[in-house]
Amino acid sequence: MFEGLFQPTHLLVLFGIALLVFGGKKIPELGKGIGEGIRGFKSAIQGEEKPPATDADIGGSSNIV
């Protein structure tokens, strides 16, 4: 069904349509936003794999009054 969807010619046509719709100045901004979103998603996933910080790890004392 999607065998020939990602051929170079099709990708060039899609890029041309996106350039017409969004304009030349918006394309880099959209790419930057998508990249920041992906980086944020990856860091959130990696943050879940780390064990939670304890009071000793962050320099706090366990004798809180």
PDB file of N, CA, C and O in Angstrom, chain B, residues numbered from 101:
ATOM      1  N   MET B 101       0.813  -1.198   0.000  1.00  0.00           N
ATOM      2  CA  MET B 101       0.000   0.000   0.000  1.00  0.00           C
ATOM      3  C   MET B 101       0.860   1.267   0.000  1.00  0.00           C
ATOM      4  O   MET B 101       0.595   2.203  -0.754  1.00  0.00           O
ATOM      5  N   PHE B 102       1.890   1.289   0.850  1.00  0.00           N
ATOM      6  CA  PHE B 102       2.764   2.462   0.940  1.00  0.00           C
ATOM      7  C   PHE B 102       4.143   2.177   0.341  1.00  0.00           C
ATOM      8  O   PHE B 102       5.139   2.738   0.795  1.00  0.00           O
ATOM      9  N   GLU B 103       4.208   1.329  -0.653  1.00  0.00           N
ATOM     10  CA  GLU B 103       5.488   0.891  -1.199  1.00  0.00           C
ATOM     11  C   GLU B 103       6.298   2.029  -1.801  1.00  0.00           C
ATOM     12  O   GLU B 103       7.494   2.134  -1.529  1.00  0.00           O
ATOM     13  N   GLY B 104       5.692   2.872  -2.599  1.00  0.00           N
ATOM     14  CA  GLY B 104       6.434   3.906  -3.299  1.00  0.00           C
ATOM     15  C   GLY B 104       6.231   5.292  -2.718  1.00  0.00           C
ATOM     16  O   GLY B 104       6.446   6.289  -3.407  1.00  0.00           O
ATOM     17  N   LEU B 105       5.821   5.369  -1.467  1.00  0.00           N
ATOM     18  CA  LEU B 105       5.462   6.655  -0.875  1.00  0.00           C
ATOM     19  C   LEU B 105       6.676   7.558  -0.642  1.00  0.00           C
ATOM     20  O   LEU B 105       6.588   8.771  -0.831  1.00  0.00           O
ATOM     21  N   PHE B 106       7.791   6.984  -0.240  1.00  0.00           N
ATOM     22  CA  PHE B 106       8.946   7.804   0.134  1.00  0.00           C
ATOM     23  C   PHE B 106      10.032   7.799  -0.934  1.00  0.00           C
ATOM     24  O   PHE B 106      11.218   7.733  -0.610  1.00  0.00           O
ATOM     25  N   GLN B 107       9.651   7.866  -2.168  1.00  0.00           N
ATOM     26  CA  GLN B 107      10.621   7.993  -3.241  1.00  0.00           C
ATOM     27  C   GLN B 107      11.117   9.434  -3.274  1.00  0.00           C
ATOM     28  O   GLN B 107      10.386  10.339  -2.872  1.00  0.00           O
ATOM     29  N   PRO B 108      12.341   9.668  -3.744  1.00  0.00           N
ATOM     30  CA  PRO B 108      12.899  11.025  -3.758  1.00  0.00           C
ATOM     31  C   PRO B 108      12.028  12.049  -4.489  1.00  0.00           C
ATOM     32  O   PRO B 108      11.920  13.196  -4.055  1.00  0.00           O
ATOM     33  N   THR B 109      11.414  11.642  -5.585  1.00  0.00           N
ATOM     34  CA  THR B 109      10.565  12.572  -6.337  1.00  0.00           C
ATOM     35  C   THR B 109       9.358  13.000  -5.506  1.00  0.00           C
ATOM     36  O   THR B 109       8.984  14.173  -5.508  1.00  0.00           O
ATOM     37  N   HIS B 110       8.755  12.061  -4.802  1.00  0.00           N
ATOM     38  CA  HIS B 110       7.604  12.384  -3.962  1.00  0.00           C
ATOM     39  C   HIS B 110       7.999  13.322  -2.823  1.00  0.00           C
ATOM     40  O   HIS B 110       7.267  14.254  -2.489  1.00  0.00           O
ATOM     41  N   LEU B 111       9.165  13.064  -2.234  1.00  0.00           N
ATOM     42  CA  LEU B 111       9.619  13.920  -1.136  1.00  0.00           C
ATOM     43  C   LEU B 111       9.896  15.342  -1.622  1.00  0.00           C
ATOM     44  O   LEU B 111       9.610  16.304  -0.909  1.00  0.00           O
ATOM     45  N   LEU B 112      10.451  15.486  -2.830  1.00  0.00           N
ATOM     46  CA  LEU B 112      10.687  16.820  -3.387  1.00  0.00           C
ATOM     47  C   LEU B 112       9.379  17.563  -3.639  1.00  0.00           C
ATOM     48  O   LEU B 112       9.288  18.766  -3.394  1.00  0.00           O
ATOM     49  N   VAL B 113       8.372  16.851  -4.127  1.00  0.00           N
ATOM     50  CA  VAL B 113       7.068  17.464  -4.363  1.00  0.00           C
ATOM     51  C   VAL B 113       6.455  17.908  -3.032  1.00  0.00           C
ATOM     52  O   VAL B 113       5.926  19.015  -2.934  1.00  0.00           O
ATOM     53  N   LEU B 114       6.522  17.054  -2.012  1.00  0.00           N
ATOM     54  CA  LEU B 114       5.993  17.421  -0.698  1.00  0.00           C
ATOM     55  C   LEU B 114       6.718  18.625  -0.112  1.00  0.00           C
ATOM     56  O   LEU B 114       6.087  19.500   0.480  1.00  0.00           O
ATOM     57  N   PHE B 115       8.038  18.677  -0.272  1.00  0.00           N
ATOM     58  CA  PHE B 115       8.806  19.822   0.210  1.00  0.00           C
ATOM     59  C   PHE B 115       8.422  21.093  -0.540  1.00  0.00           C
ATOM     60  O   PHE B 115       8.324  22.163   0.061  1.00  0.00           O
ATOM     61  N   GLY B 116       8.207  20.982  -1.830  1.00  0.00           N
ATOM     62  CA  GLY B 116       7.779  22.141  -2.618  1.00  0.00           C
ATOM     63  C   GLY B 116       6.418  22.661  -2.186  1.00  0.00           C
ATOM     64  O   GLY B 116       6.208  23.871  -2.105  1.00  0.00           O
ATOM     65  N   ILE B 117       5.493  21.750  -1.908  1.00  0.00           N
ATOM     66  CA  ILE B 117       4.171  22.165  -1.439  1.00  0.00           C
ATOM     67  C   ILE B 117       4.279  22.832  -0.070  1.00  0.00           C
ATOM     68  O   ILE B 117       3.628  23.846   0.180  1.00  0.00           O
ATOM     69  N   ALA B 118       5.097  22.267   0.815  1.00  0.00           N
ATOM     70  CA  ALA B 118       5.289  22.868   2.133  1.00  0.00           C
ATOM     71  C   ALA B 118       5.912  24.252   2.008  1.00  0.00           C
ATOM     72  O   ALA B 118       5.555  25.160   2.759  1.00  0.00           O
ATOM     73  N   LEU B 119       6.831  24.422   1.075  1.00  0.00           N
ATOM     74  CA  LEU B 119       7.453  25.726   0.854  1.00  0.00           C
ATOM     75  C   LEU B 119       6.423  26.740   0.368  1.00  0.00           C
ATOM     76  O   LEU B 119       6.462  27.901   0.775  1.00  0.00           O
ATOM     77  N   LEU B 120       5.520  26.326  -0.481  1.00  0.00           N
ATOM     78  CA  LEU B 120       4.474  27.225  -0.968  1.00  0.00           C
ATOM     79  C   LEU B 120       3.484  27.585   0.144  1.00  0.00           C
ATOM     80  O   LEU B 120       3.046  28.732   0.241  1.00  0.00           O
ATOM     81  N   VAL B 121       3.138  26.617   0.969  1.00  0.00           N
ATOM     82  CA  VAL B 121       2.135  26.842   2.015  1.00  0.00           C
ATOM     83  C   VAL B 121       2.701  27.694   3.150  1.00  0.00           C
ATOM     84  O   VAL B 121       2.073  28.667   3.566  1.00  0.00           O
ATOM     85  N   PHE B 122       3.883  27.335   3.651  1.00  0.00           N
ATOM     86  CA  PHE B 122       4.424  27.994   4.833  1.00  0.00           C
ATOM     87  C   PHE B 122       5.351  29.160   4.516  1.00  0.00           C
ATOM     88  O   PHE B 122       5.509  30.059   5.343  1.00  0.00           O
ATOM     89  N   GLY B 123       5.957  29.166   3.356  1.00  0.00           N
ATOM     90  CA  GLY B 123       6.894  30.220   3.007  1.00  0.00           C
ATOM     91  C   GLY B 123       8.308  29.865   3.440  1.00  0.00           C
ATOM     92  O   GLY B 123       8.516  28.977   4.268  1.00  0.00           O
ATOM     93  N   GLY B 124       9.263  30.563   2.875  1.00  0.00           N
ATOM     94  CA  GLY B 124      10.670  30.263   3.128  1.00  0.00           C
ATOM     95  C   GLY B 124      11.137  30.555   4.536  1.00  0.00           C
ATOM     96  O   GLY B 124      12.056  29.899   5.027  1.00  0.00           O
ATOM     97  N   LYS B 125      10.526  31.525   5.202  1.00  0.00           N
ATOM     98  CA  LYS B 125      10.988  31.886   6.543  1.00  0.00           C
ATOM     99  C   LYS B 125      10.416  30.974   7.618  1.00  0.00           C
ATOM    100  O   LYS B 125      11.026  30.817   8.676  1.00  0.00           O
ATOM    101  N   LYS B 126       9.269  30.376   7.374  1.00  0.00           N
ATOM    102  CA  LYS B 126       8.630  29.535   8.389  1.00  0.00           C
ATOM    103  C   LYS B 126       9.212  28.129   8.446  1.00  0.00           C
ATOM    104  O   LYS B 126       9.160  27.491   9.497  1.00  0.00           O
ATOM    105  N   ILE B 127       9.758  27.635   7.355  1.00  0.00           N
ATOM    106  CA  ILE B 127      10.263  26.262   7.306  1.00  0.00           C
ATOM    107  C   ILE B 127      11.371  26.036   8.346  1.00  0.00           C
ATOM    108  O   ILE B 127      11.288  25.052   9.081  1.00  0.00           O
ATOM    109  N   PRO B 128      12.404  26.888   8.452  1.00  0.00           N
ATOM    110  CA  PRO B 128      13.424  26.659   9.492  1.00  0.00           C
ATOM    111  C   PRO B 128      12.852  26.744  10.908  1.00  0.00           C
ATOM    112  O   PRO B 128      13.280  26.005  11.794  1.00  0.00           O
ATOM    113  N   GLU B 129      11.890  27.637  11.122  1.00  0.00           N
ATOM    114  CA  GLU B 129      11.283  27.747  12.441  1.00  0.00           C
ATOM    115  C   GLU B 129      10.509  26.481  12.791  1.00  0.00           C
ATOM    116  O   GLU B 129      10.553  26.025  13.933  1.00  0.00           O
ATOM    117  N   LEU B 130       9.803  25.911  11.821  1.00  0.00           N
ATOM    118  CA  LEU B 130       9.086  24.663  12.053  1.00  0.00           C
ATOM    119  C   LEU B 130      10.053  23.522  12.345  1.00  0.00           C
ATOM    120  O   LEU B 130       9.803  22.710  13.236  1.00  0.00           O
ATOM    121  N   GLY B 131      11.146  23.457  11.608  1.00  0.00           N
ATOM    122  CA  GLY B 131      12.157  22.427  11.842  1.00  0.00           C
ATOM    123  C   GLY B 131      12.782  22.559  13.218  1.00  0.00           C
ATOM    124  O   GLY B 131      13.019  21.560  13.898  1.00  0.00           O
ATOM    125  N   LYS B 132      13.050  23.793  13.630  1.00  0.00           N
ATOM    126  CA  LYS B 132      13.633  24.027  14.951  1.00  0.00           C
ATOM    127  C   LYS B 132      12.661  23.593  16.045  1.00  0.00           C
ATOM    128  O   LYS B 132      13.066  22.962  17.021  1.00  0.00           O
ATOM    129  N   GLY B 133      11.396  23.925  15.888  1.00  0.00           N
ATOM    130  CA  GLY B 133      10.391  23.538  16.879  1.00  0.00           C
ATOM    131  C   GLY B 133      10.236  22.032  16.981  1.00  0.00           C
ATOM    132  O   GLY B 133      10.108  21.487  18.077  1.00  0.00           O
ATOM    133  N   ILE B 134      10.246  21.363  15.846  1.00  0.00           N
ATOM    134  CA  ILE B 134      10.130  19.904  15.851  1.00  0.00           C
ATOM    135  C   ILE B 134      11.359  19.282  16.501  1.00  0.00           C
ATOM    136  O   ILE B 134      11.232  18.332  17.275  1.00  0.00           O
ATOM    137  N   GLY B 135      12.551  19.804  16.199  1.00  0.00           N
ATOM    138  CA  GLY B 135      13.779  19.287  16.802  1.00  0.00           C
ATOM    139  C   GLY B 135      13.802  19.468  18.309  1.00  0.00           C
ATOM    140  O   GLY B 135      14.208  18.562  19.037  1.00  0.00           O
ATOM    141  N   GLU B 136      13.366  20.637  18.787  1.00  0.00           N
ATOM    142  CA  GLU B 136      13.323  20.869  20.230  1.00  0.00           C
ATOM    143  C   GLU B 136      12.318  19.941  20.901  1.00  0.00           C
ATOM    144  O   GLU B 136      12.554  19.463  22.011  1.00  0.00           O
ATOM    145  N   GLY B 137      11.216  19.690  20.242  1.00  0.00           N
ATOM    146  CA  GLY B 137      10.221  18.776  20.788  1.00  0.00           C
ATOM    147  C   GLY B 137      10.747  17.356  20.909  1.00  0.00           C
ATOM    148  O   GLY B 137      10.502  16.677  21.907  1.00  0.00           O
ATOM    149  N   ILE B 138      11.467  16.913  19.893  1.00  0.00           N
ATOM    150  CA  ILE B 138      12.034  15.564  19.919  1.00  0.00           C
ATOM    151  C   ILE B 138      13.094  15.462  21.013  1.00  0.00           C
ATOM    152  O   ILE B 138      13.140  14.467  21.737  1.00  0.00           O
ATOM    153  N   ARG B 139      13.955  16.493  21.141  1.00  0.00           N
ATOM    154  CA  ARG B 139      14.973  16.469  22.194  1.00  0.00           C
ATOM    155  C   ARG B 139      14.336  16.460  23.574  1.00  0.00           C
ATOM    156  O   ARG B 139      14.795  15.740  24.460  1.00  0.00           O
ATOM    157  N   GLY B 140      13.291  17.245  23.769  1.00  0.00           N
ATOM    158  CA  GLY B 140      12.598  17.263  25.048  1.00  0.00           C
ATOM    159  C   GLY B 140      11.961  15.918  25.366  1.00  0.00           C
ATOM    160  O   GLY B 140      11.991  15.467  26.510  1.00  0.00           O
ATOM    161  N   PHE B 141      11.389  15.285  24.362  1.00  0.00           N
ATOM    162  CA  PHE B 141      10.780  13.971  24.544  1.00  0.00           C
ATOM    163  C   PHE B 141      11.836  12.943  24.934  1.00  0.00           C
ATOM    164  O   PHE B 141      11.615  12.144  25.844  1.00  0.00           O
ATOM    165  N   LYS B 142      12.988  12.956  24.247  1.00  0.00           N
ATOM    166  CA  LYS B 142      14.049  12.007  24.559  1.00  0.00           C
ATOM    167  C   LYS B 142      14.592  12.221  25.970  1.00  0.00           C
ATOM    168  O   LYS B 142      14.841  11.256  26.693  1.00  0.00           O
ATOM    169  N   SER B 143      14.775  13.471  26.359  1.00  0.00           N
ATOM    170  CA  SER B 143      15.290  13.737  27.705  1.00  0.00           C
ATOM    171  C   SER B 143      14.279  13.346  28.772  1.00  0.00           C
ATOM    172  O   SER B 143      14.673  12.920  29.858  1.00  0.00           O
ATOM    173  N   ALA B 144      12.988  13.480  28.491  1.00  0.00           N
ATOM    174  CA  ALA B 144      11.968  13.057  29.449  1.00  0.00           C
ATOM    175  C   ALA B 144      11.962  11.542  29.596  1.00  0.00           C
ATOM    176  O   ALA B 144      11.783  11.026  30.699  1.00  0.00           O
ATOM    177  N   ILE B 145      12.155  10.833  28.502  1.00  0.00           N
ATOM    178  CA  ILE B 145      12.196   9.371  28.570  1.00  0.00           C
ATOM    179  C   ILE B 145      13.439   8.918  29.323  1.00  0.00           C
ATOM    180  O   ILE B 145      13.362   8.009  30.149  1.00  0.00           O
ATOM    181  N   GLN B 146      14.580   9.537  29.050  1.00  0.00           N
ATOM    182  CA  GLN B 146      15.811   9.150  29.732  1.00  0.00           C
ATOM    183  C   GLN B 146      15.760   9.524  31.206  1.00  0.00           C
ATOM    184  O   GLN B 146      16.362   8.843  32.036  1.00  0.00           O
ATOM    185  N   GLY B 147      15.058  10.584  31.540  1.00  0.00           N
ATOM    186  CA  GLY B 147      14.937  11.001  32.931  1.00  0.00           C
ATOM    187  C   GLY B 147      14.140  10.004  33.748  1.00  0.00           C
ATOM    188  O   GLY B 147      14.395   9.856  34.943  1.00  0.00           O
ATOM    189  N   GLU B 148      13.179   9.312  33.139  1.00  0.00           N
ATOM    190  CA  GLU B 148      12.391   8.317  33.853  1.00  0.00           C
ATOM    191  C   GLU B 148      13.207   7.084  34.170  1.00  0.00           C
ATOM    192  O   GLU B 148      12.926   6.401  35.155  1.00  0.00           O
ATOM    193  N   GLU B 149      14.213   6.779  33.364  1.00  0.00           N
ATOM    194  CA  GLU B 149      15.016   5.588  33.579  1.00  0.00           C
ATOM    195  C   GLU B 149      15.983   5.755  34.741  1.00  0.00           C
ATOM    196  O   GLU B 149      16.407   4.761  35.329  1.00  0.00           O
ATOM    197  N   LYS B 150      16.343   6.985  35.086  1.00  0.00           N
ATOM    198  CA  LYS B 150      17.259   7.233  36.190  1.00  0.00           C
ATOM    199  C   LYS B 150      16.505   7.098  37.511  1.00  0.00           C
ATOM    200  O   LYS B 150      15.323   7.435  37.586  1.00  0.00           O
ATOM    201  N   PRO B 151      17.182   6.607  38.558  1.00  0.00           N
ATOM    202  CA  PRO B 151      16.506   6.510  39.851  1.00  0.00           C
ATOM    203  C   PRO B 151      16.247   7.902  40.422  1.00  0.00           C
ATOM    204  O   PRO B 151      17.024   8.822  40.166  1.00  0.00           O
ATOM    205  N   PRO B 152      15.176   8.073  41.187  1.00  0.00           N
ATOM    206  CA  PRO B 152      14.879   9.387  41.760  1.00  0.00           C
ATOM    207  C   PRO B 152      15.948   9.815  42.758  1.00  0.00           C
ATOM    208  O   PRO B 152      16.534   8.985  43.453  1.00  0.00           O
ATOM    209  N   ALA B 153      16.192  11.116  42.820  1.00  0.00           N
ATOM    210  CA  ALA B 153      17.206  11.657  43.722  1.00  0.00           C
ATOM    211  C   ALA B 153      16.713  11.580  45.158  1.00  0.00           C
ATOM    212  O   ALA B 153      15.533  11.799  45.435  1.00  0.00           O
ATOM    213  N   THR B 154      17.631  11.267  46.067  1.00  0.00           N
ATOM    214  CA  THR B 154      17.300  11.236  47.489  1.00  0.00           C
ATOM    215  C   THR B 154      17.806  12.503  48.143  1.00  0.00           C
ATOM    216  O   THR B 154      18.480  13.303  47.495  1.00  0.00           O
ATOM    217  N   ASP B 155      17.494  12.706  49.422  1.00  0.00           N
ATOM    218  CA  ASP B 155      17.962  13.886  50.141  1.00  0.00           C
ATOM    219  C   ASP B 155      19.485  13.935  50.203  1.00  0.00           C
ATOM    220  O   ASP B 155      20.077  15.011  50.125  1.00  0.00           O
ATOM    221  N   ALA B 156      20.120  12.767  50.345  1.00  0.00           N
ATOM    222  CA  ALA B 156      21.576  12.729  50.415  1.00  0.00           C
ATOM    223  C   ALA B 156      22.198  13.137  49.080  1.00  0.00           C
ATOM    224  O   ALA B 156      23.267  13.746  49.051  1.00  0.00           O
ATOM    225  N   ASP B 157      21.533  12.802  47.982  1.00  0.00           N
ATOM    226  CA  ASP B 157      22.050  13.149  46.659  1.00  0.00           C
ATOM    227  C   ASP B 157      22.025  14.649  46.398  1.00  0.00           C
ATOM    228  O   ASP B 157      22.914  15.171  45.725  1.00  0.00           O
ATOM    229  N   ILE B 158      21.034  15.342  46.912  1.00  0.00           N
ATOM    230  CA  ILE B 158      20.913  16.767  46.632  1.00  0.00           C
ATOM    231  C   ILE B 158      21.436  17.642  47.765  1.00  0.00           C
ATOM    232  O   ILE B 158      21.323  18.867  47.703  1.00  0.00           O
ATOM    233  N   GLY B 159      22.005  17.028  48.796  1.00  0.00           N
ATOM    234  CA  GLY B 159      22.644  17.805  49.861  1.00  0.00           C
ATOM    235  C   GLY B 159      21.713  18.203  50.971  1.00  0.00           C
ATOM    236  O   GLY B 159      22.103  18.994  51.830  1.00  0.00           O
ATOM    237  N   GLY B 160      20.512  17.699  50.998  1.00  0.00           N
ATOM    238  CA  GLY B 160      19.567  18.010  52.054  1.00  0.00           C
ATOM    239  C   GLY B 160      19.809  17.140  53.282  1.00  0.00           C
ATOM    240  O   GLY B 160      20.512  16.133  53.207  1.00  0.00           O
ATOM    241  N   SER B 161      19.238  17.521  54.386  1.00  0.00           N
ATOM    242  CA  SER B 161      19.384  16.710  55.578  1.00  0.00           C
ATOM    243  C   SER B 161      18.089  15.958  55.826  1.00  0.00           C
ATOM    244  O   SER B 161      17.008  16.430  55.474  1.00  0.00           O
ATOM    245  N   SER B 162      18.204  14.797  56.428  1.00  0.00           N
ATOM    246  CA  SER B 162      17.019  14.006  56.718  1.00  0.00           C
ATOM    247  C   SER B 162      16.382  14.381  58.048  1.00  0.00           C
ATOM    248  O   SER B 162      15.335  13.839  58.400  1.00  0.00           O
ATOM    249  N   ASN B 163      16.999  15.309  58.802  1.00  0.00           N
ATOM    250  CA  ASN B 163      16.483  15.744  60.085  1.00  0.00           C
ATOM    251  C   ASN B 163      15.769  17.080  59.914  1.00  0.00           C
ATOM    252  O   ASN B 163      16.223  18.102  60.429  1.00  0.00           O
ATOM    253  N   ILE B 164      14.682  17.071  59.211  1.00  0.00           N
ATOM    254  CA  ILE B 164      13.925  18.290  58.983  1.00  0.00           C
ATOM    255  C   ILE B 164      12.965  18.484  60.144  1.00  0.00           C
ATOM    256  O   ILE B 164      12.202  17.580  60.485  1.00  0.00           O
ATOM    257  N   VAL B 165      13.003  19.674  60.756  1.00  0.00           N
ATOM    258  CA  VAL B 165      12.155  19.946  61.924  1.00  0.00           C
ATOM    259  C   VAL B 165      10.941  20.743  61.510  1.00  0.00           C
ATOM    260  O   VAL B 165      10.104  21.073  62.350  1.00  0.00           O
TER     261      VAL B 165
END
